[in-house]
Amino acid sequence: MQAIREKLHDMSEMRKAKAEAKAEEKVEKDIAKARMGIAHEVRMAKEAEAEMDLHAAKAGELLQKERGMHAPESQNRPNASNS
């Protein structure tokens, strides 16, 4: 009878250990999933920042081009600086 009780106790302990291991695994998977989500958002932010830098550079180039196109007109007109 004692052997049966020990066997049942061992089985119960094994179930508890398996349940704890499964719960720990779930937590680790959730943490990994969260890290992947964070990494994705960081990548998206870096891409957006690079795209904004590109747009800002292009806007700067267009501004310089426009200034270059209009600068000779104001320099060629007499009294352009007085008006």
JOWO-V604527 format. One record per residue. N is the residue number from 1. PSI is psi as a letter, one per 20 degrees, with the letter a starting at -180 (none if undefined). Layout:
BEGIN
{{N PSI} {N PSI}}
END
This chain:
BEGIN
{{1 h} {2 h} {3 h} {4 g} {5 g} {6 g} {7 g} {8 g} {9 g} {10 g} {11 g} {12 g} {13 h} {14 g} {15 g} {16 g} {17 g} {18 g} {19 g} {20 g} {21 h} {22 g} {23 g} {24 g} {25 g} {26 g} {27 g} {28 h} {29 g} {30 g} {31 g} {32 h} {33 g} {34 g} {35 h} {36 g} {37 g} {38 g} {39 h} {40 g} {41 h} {42 g} {43 g} {44 h} {45 g} {46 g} {47 g} {48 g} {49 g} {50 h} {51 h} {52 h} {53 g} {54 g} {55 g} {56 g} {57 g} {58 g} {59 h} {60 g} {61 g} {62 h} {63 g} {64 h} {65 g} {66 g} {67 h} {68 h} {69 h} {70 i} {71 g} {72 h} {73 g} {74 h} {75 h} {76 h} {77 p} {78 q} {79 k} {80 h} {81 i} {82 i} {83 none}}
END
